[in-house]
Amino acid sequence: MEKIKIPTATAKRLPLYYRYLIILNEAGKEKVSSTELSEAVQVDSASIRRDFSYFGALGKRGYGYDVKSLLTFFKKILNQDTLTNVALVGVGNLGHALLNYNFKRSNNIRISCAFDIDQKITGKILSGVPVYDMSELKKQLSDQQITIAILTVPSNTAQKTADEMVEAGIKGIMNFTPIRLSAPSGIRIQNVDLATELQTLIYFLESDKK
């Protein structure tokens, strides 16, 4: 399939569409309109049509979208047939929670190894995932061919740890620390700041009262 260049905002919405299409398919629904999708995923129908237009003619005017065809298409686009192993760096409270969760609702993502400096947990298996000492980072990432990692270390060690991860071959980092990391070009960083998201929610709720 030809590589398609799409906006970042569109790329972030694709998993949303895919998850809802799974629900529709399991419910036996054969077709869906952009309006129905809009109500379900809380994205306006114009944006949905624009997102889908990047991939060509996925639907028919007056008919909508064929659920099975759309599901098959997005499954391929999102590489749902390929298992992606990711590493977890930092097994504190949040790290433990992520190990317990381990993307159980996903068929194609799995935390296959974790790293920490705490000797109380290194060398052990937590929630089915082996925890290695940071000194083994480069070897394990190479042996397991892992290029994506989740970072959940304390803020004061975030940049140093990220540098070590990049040196060890990591190409993509999901950053759960509040620090905005610097990295060489070609390294993708996805920031997940729970505190900021919650503060934004509080702001909007307070604004609605005025």
BELPEMO-V130788 format. One record per backbone hydrogen bond with DSSP energy under -0.5 kcal/mol. NH is the residue of the N-H (numbers start at 1). CO is the residue of the C=O. If there is no record, write none. Layout:
NH:CO + NH:CO
This chain:
6:4 + 11:7 + 12:8 + 13:9 + 13:10 + 14:10 + 15:11 + 17:13 + 18:14 + 19:15 + 20:16 + 21:17 + 22:18 + 23:19 + 24:20 + 25:21 + 26:22 + 27:23 + 28:25 + 29:24 + 32:65 + 37:33 + 38:34 + 39:35 + 40:36 + 41:37 + 42:38 + 43:38 + 47:44 + 48:44 + 49:45 + 50:46 + 51:47 + 52:48 + 53:49 + 54:50 + 54:51 + 55:52 + 56:53 + 58:56 + 60:64 + 63:60 + 64:60 + 65:32 + 66:58 + 67:30 + 67:65 + 70:66 + 71:67 + 72:68 + 73:69 + 74:70 + 75:71 + 76:72 + 77:73 + 78:74 + 79:76 + 80:75 + 82:79 + 83:81 + 84:108 + 85:83 + 86:110 + 87:148 + 88:113 + 89:87 + 89:150 + 90:88 + 90:115 + 96:92 + 97:93 + 98:94 + 99:95 + 100:96 + 101:97 + 102:98 + 104:101 + 106:103 + 110:84 + 112:86 + 112:110 + 113:86 + 114:130 + 115:88 + 116:132 + 119:117 + 121:118 + 122:118 + 123:131 + 124:121 + 126:124 + 126:129 + 129:126 + 130:112 + 131:124 + 132:114 + 132:130 + 134:116 + 136:133 + 137:134 + 140:136 + 141:137 + 142:138 + 143:139 + 144:140 + 145:141 + 145:142 + 146:141 + 149:172 + 150:87 + 151:174 + 152:89 + 152:150 + 157:154 + 158:154 + 158:155 + 161:157 + 162:158 + 163:159 + 164:160 + 165:161 + 166:162 + 167:163 + 168:164 + 169:166 + 170:165 + 171:147 + 172:147 + 173:188 + 174:149 + 175:173 + 175:190 + 176:151 + 176:174 + 181:179 + 187:184 + 188:171 + 188:186 + 190:173 + 191:189 + 192:175 + 193:191 + 194:192 + 197:193 + 198:194 + 199:195 + 200:196 + 201:197 + 202:198 + 203:199 + 204:200 + 205:201 + 206:202 + 207:203 + 208:204 + 209:205 + 209:206 + 210:206 + 210:207
